[in-house]
Amino acid sequence: MPPLAATSHATTASDRPADAPASAGLVLLLTHRHDFYTIDKVAEAVQARGGEALRIDTDRFPLEAAIELGFEGGQRSARLQYQGA
């Protein structure tokens, strides 16, 4: 699974389908840019269970990437941005 170039994601419990397992949702995968095989297997397992995997390569911070987290009006938000992507 390649890291995301730039994305934003806001989610609430109501975003999940009614028949989705309670564990389904956004799963943050903290790793590094040279991790390929194992993180891909974890991402596949998350997706197979109805979740969404978001990979963050921690070695890209703070020079190549930034993350912004927010909570306003009962809504959570996250924005991940990679420089030059």
N, CA, C and O of each residue as an XYZ file, in Angstrom:
340
protein
N       0.848     -1.174      0.000
C       0.000      0.000      0.000
C       0.891      1.234      0.000
O       1.642      1.422      0.957
N       0.850      2.067     -1.002
C       1.672      3.269     -1.019
C       1.146      4.289     -0.026
O      -0.052      4.314      0.256
N       2.019      5.130      0.508
C       1.536      6.184      1.396
C       0.665      7.156      0.615
O       0.804      7.288     -0.601
N      -0.215      7.821      1.306
C      -1.103      8.775      0.653
C      -0.340     10.030      0.275
O       0.516     10.490      1.031
N      -0.639     10.579     -0.874
C       0.025     11.806     -1.318
C      -0.504     12.994     -0.523
O       0.282     13.748      0.050
N      -1.769     13.167     -0.480
C      -2.395     14.221      0.320
C      -3.845     13.838      0.486
O      -4.498     13.447     -0.481
N      -4.352     13.943      1.681
C      -5.729     13.529      1.903
C      -6.290     14.214      3.128
O      -5.548     14.721      3.969
N      -7.568     14.225      3.216
C      -8.228     14.621      4.452
C      -9.326     13.603      4.703
O      -9.881     13.029      3.766
N      -9.626     13.389      5.949
C     -10.613     12.374      6.291
C     -11.355     12.827      7.531
O     -10.737     13.176      8.537
N     -12.645     12.824      7.468
C     -13.479     13.089      8.634
C     -14.421     11.910      8.770
O     -14.988     11.451      7.778
N     -14.594     11.419      9.972
C     -15.439     10.246     10.146
C     -16.218     10.321     11.448
O     -15.777     10.928     12.424
N     -17.365      9.703     11.444
C     -18.161      9.526     12.651
C     -18.667      8.095     12.637
O     -18.569      7.414     11.616
N     -19.199      7.637     13.742
C     -19.731      6.273     13.808
C     -20.826      6.059     12.769
O     -21.014      4.942     12.286
N     -21.546      7.117     12.425
C     -22.637      6.976     11.453
C     -22.127      6.794     10.025
O     -22.919      6.501      9.129
N     -20.813      6.963      9.789
C     -20.248      6.753      8.455
C     -20.205      5.280      8.079
O     -20.133      4.953      6.895
N     -20.248      4.386      9.061
C     -20.156      2.950      8.794
C     -21.511      2.405      8.377
O     -22.547      2.862      8.861
N     -21.503      1.419      7.471
C     -22.761      0.752      7.138
C     -23.350      0.087      8.388
O     -22.608     -0.309      9.286
N     -24.664     -0.033      8.445
C     -25.327     -0.597      9.617
C     -24.879     -2.019      9.906
O     -24.849     -2.428     11.066
N     -24.523     -2.793      8.860
C     -24.129     -4.181      9.075
C     -22.618     -4.350      9.222
O     -22.135     -5.481      9.280
N     -21.864     -3.254      9.282
C     -20.408     -3.352      9.444
C     -20.076     -3.757     10.870
O     -20.786     -3.375     11.801
N     -19.001     -4.528     11.058
C     -18.597     -4.894     12.412
C     -18.294     -3.640     13.220
O     -17.903     -2.615     12.661
N     -18.472     -3.721     14.525
C     -18.220     -2.566     15.391
C     -16.781     -2.090     15.274
O     -16.497     -0.918     15.520
N     -15.874     -2.981     14.904
C     -14.470     -2.610     14.819
C     -14.128     -1.892     13.511
O     -13.020     -1.374     13.367
N     -15.066     -1.853     12.556
C     -14.796     -1.204     11.279
C     -14.662      0.293     11.479
O     -15.378      0.884     12.287
N     -13.761      0.895     10.756
C     -13.526      2.333     10.853
C     -12.139      2.636     10.326
O     -11.535      1.825      9.624
N     -11.651      3.789     10.665
C     -10.335      4.209     10.220
C      -9.272      3.664     11.163
O      -9.360      3.834     12.379
N      -8.263      3.004     10.588
C      -7.147      2.463     11.368
C      -5.880      3.151     10.901
O      -5.537      3.107      9.720
N      -5.193      3.782     11.829
C      -3.964      4.490     11.541
C      -2.794      3.508     11.586
O      -2.552      2.869     12.610
N      -2.070      3.392     10.470
C      -0.920      2.490     10.382
C       0.354      3.326     10.424
O       0.709      3.973      9.439
N       1.034      3.313     11.553
C       2.285      4.050     11.711
C       3.435      3.144     11.325
O       3.585      2.056     11.881
N       4.247      3.582     10.379
C       5.328      2.758      9.865
C       6.426      3.673      9.344
O       6.517      4.830      9.756
N       7.257      3.169      8.446
C       8.312      3.965      7.833
C       8.347      3.655      6.337
O       7.757      2.674      5.885
N       9.032      4.486      5.588
C       8.970      4.401      4.117
C       9.549      3.115      3.539
O       9.268      2.798      2.383
N      10.343      2.363      4.295
C      10.947      1.138      3.777
C      10.169     -0.125      4.178
O      10.610     -1.237      3.889
N       9.034      0.038      4.831
C       8.199     -1.095      5.236
C       7.170     -1.347      4.135
O       6.319     -0.501      3.861
N       7.258     -2.507      3.515
C       6.325     -2.799      2.424
C       5.498     -4.050      2.700
O       4.272     -3.966      2.764
N       6.115     -5.167      2.858
C       5.379     -6.421      2.953
C       4.459     -6.477      4.174
O       3.262     -6.728      4.033
N       5.006     -6.245      5.368
C       4.191     -6.424      6.583
C       3.061     -5.403      6.665
O       1.938     -5.748      7.034
N       3.349     -4.165      6.329
C       2.300     -3.145      6.429
C       1.205     -3.383      5.395
O       0.039     -3.076      5.642
N       1.577     -3.927      4.243
C       0.573     -4.272      3.242
C      -0.359     -5.366      3.748
O      -1.563     -5.316      3.497
N       0.183     -6.355      4.459
C      -0.637     -7.438      5.010
C      -1.592     -6.903      6.079
O      -2.751     -7.312      6.145
N      -1.103     -5.992      6.909
C      -1.968     -5.395      7.933
C      -3.089     -4.595      7.270
O      -4.248     -4.697      7.672
N      -2.745     -3.798      6.255
C      -3.751     -3.002      5.549
C      -4.802     -3.897      4.901
O      -5.993     -3.593      4.953
N      -4.367     -4.997      4.290
C      -5.316     -5.937      3.685
C      -6.266     -6.518      4.730
O      -7.463     -6.652      4.477
N      -5.734     -6.863      5.904
C      -6.573     -7.425      6.973
C      -7.592     -6.400      7.466
O      -8.748     -6.743      7.711
N      -7.172     -5.155      7.610
C      -8.089     -4.087      8.040
C      -9.212     -3.930      7.016
O     -10.387     -3.864      7.380
N      -8.848     -3.871      5.738
C      -9.845     -3.694      4.687
C     -10.775     -4.893      4.577
O     -11.962     -4.725      4.296
N     -10.256     -6.109      4.795
C     -11.087     -7.311      4.740
C     -12.145     -7.308      5.845
O     -13.188     -7.948      5.716
N     -11.869     -6.587      6.924
C     -12.817     -6.495      8.041
C     -13.699     -5.257      7.937
O     -14.400     -4.909      8.887
N     -13.667     -4.595      6.789
C     -14.547     -3.451      6.562
C     -13.979     -2.126      7.022
O     -14.692     -1.122      7.023
N     -12.709     -2.096      7.416
C     -12.098     -0.857      7.875
C     -11.353     -0.150      6.756
O     -11.213     -0.668      5.648
N     -10.889      1.025      7.069
C     -10.090      1.821      6.137
C      -8.714      2.014      6.760
O      -8.607      2.486      7.892
N      -7.669      1.656      6.036
C      -6.301      1.783      6.531
C      -5.693      3.083      6.032
O      -5.755      3.387      4.840
N      -5.105      3.849      6.941
C      -4.416      5.086      6.599
C      -2.966      4.943      7.034
O      -2.669      4.917      8.229
N      -2.062      4.849      6.063
C      -0.639      4.670      6.330
C       0.036      6.021      6.523
O      -0.170      6.959      5.752
N       0.850      6.094      7.576
C       1.661      7.275      7.821
C       3.095      6.814      8.040
O       3.380      6.045      8.958
N       3.991      7.292      7.190
C       5.417      6.993      7.317
C       6.026      8.037      8.266
O       6.218      9.190      7.879
N       6.323      7.638      9.484
C       6.776      8.587     10.501
C       8.128      9.210     10.177
O       8.429     10.304     10.656
N       8.947      8.540      9.376
C      10.254      9.107      9.049
C      10.158     10.272      8.060
O      11.172     10.900      7.757
N       8.983     10.567      7.563
C       8.799     11.700      6.649
C       8.493     13.006      7.396
O       8.483     14.080      6.794
N       8.247     12.911      8.689
C       7.920     14.094      9.501
C       9.190     14.706     10.059
O      10.117     13.958     10.369
N       9.291     15.991     10.204
C       8.363     17.026      9.755
C       8.750     17.627      8.413
O       8.074     18.539      7.936
N       9.823     17.140      7.791
C      10.324     17.785      6.575
C       9.486     17.512      5.339
O       9.305     18.415      4.522
N       8.969     16.309      5.168
C       8.234     15.948      3.962
C       6.735     15.795      4.188
O       5.978     15.672      3.226
N       6.304     15.801      5.423
C       4.891     15.541      5.701
C       4.432     16.341      6.918
O       5.220     16.707      7.790
N       3.137     16.593      6.938
C       2.514     17.277      8.068
C       1.148     16.657      8.303
O       0.497     16.181      7.374
N       0.728     16.670      9.552
C      -0.603     16.165      9.881
C      -1.313     17.215     10.728
O      -0.722     17.841     11.608
N      -2.573     17.381     10.439
C      -3.406     18.331     11.166
C      -4.644     17.590     11.646
O      -5.364     16.994     10.844
N      -4.892     17.624     12.936
C      -6.054     16.961     13.523
C      -6.980     18.024     14.087
O      -6.521     19.042     14.606
N      -8.285     17.790     13.987
C      -9.233     18.764     14.499
C     -10.499     18.116     15.032
O     -10.809     16.965     14.727
N     -11.214     18.874     15.827
C     -12.499     18.449     16.351
C     -13.348     19.702     16.489
O     -13.040     20.596     17.278
N     -14.417     19.753     15.714
C     -15.278     20.924     15.749
C     -16.711     20.503     15.467
O     -16.965     19.743     14.532
N     -17.622     20.981     16.248
C     -19.034     20.687     16.043
C     -19.349     19.203     16.086
O     -20.235     18.740     15.369
N     -18.638     18.448     16.918
C     -18.880     17.011     17.030
C     -18.257     16.190     15.914
O     -18.461     14.978     15.859
N     -17.508     16.816     15.030
C     -16.877     16.116     13.909
C     -15.362     16.086     14.091
O     -14.732     17.100     14.391
N     -14.796     14.888     13.900
C     -13.346     14.749     13.912
C     -12.833     14.938     12.496
O     -13.513     14.577     11.535
N     -11.653     15.495     12.360
C     -11.052     15.621     11.045
C      -9.551     15.409     11.142
O      -8.934     15.666     12.177
N      -8.983     14.941     10.058
C      -7.540     14.759      9.970
C      -7.112     15.103      8.558
O      -7.790     14.764      7.588
N      -5.997     15.769      8.456
C      -5.453     16.121      7.138
C      -3.982     15.718      7.141
O      -3.216     16.128      8.014
N      -3.604     14.926      6.173
C      -2.237     14.458      6.008
C      -1.735     14.994      4.681
O      -2.384     14.810      3.651
N      -0.599     15.648      4.695
C      -0.073     16.229      3.470
C       1.401     15.908      3.326
O       2.193     16.129      4.242
N       1.764     15.377      2.145
C       3.161     15.113      1.813
C       3.648     16.204      0.880
O       2.976     16.531     -0.098
N       4.812     16.770      1.170
C       5.424     17.797      0.327
C       5.757     17.222     -1.041
O       6.197     16.076     -1.142
N       5.556     17.990     -2.073
C       5.941     17.601     -3.415
C       5.100     16.513     -4.040
O       5.459     15.996     -5.097
N       3.990     16.149     -3.420
C       3.144     15.080     -3.972
C       2.029     15.678     -4.786
O       1.205     14.948     -5.337
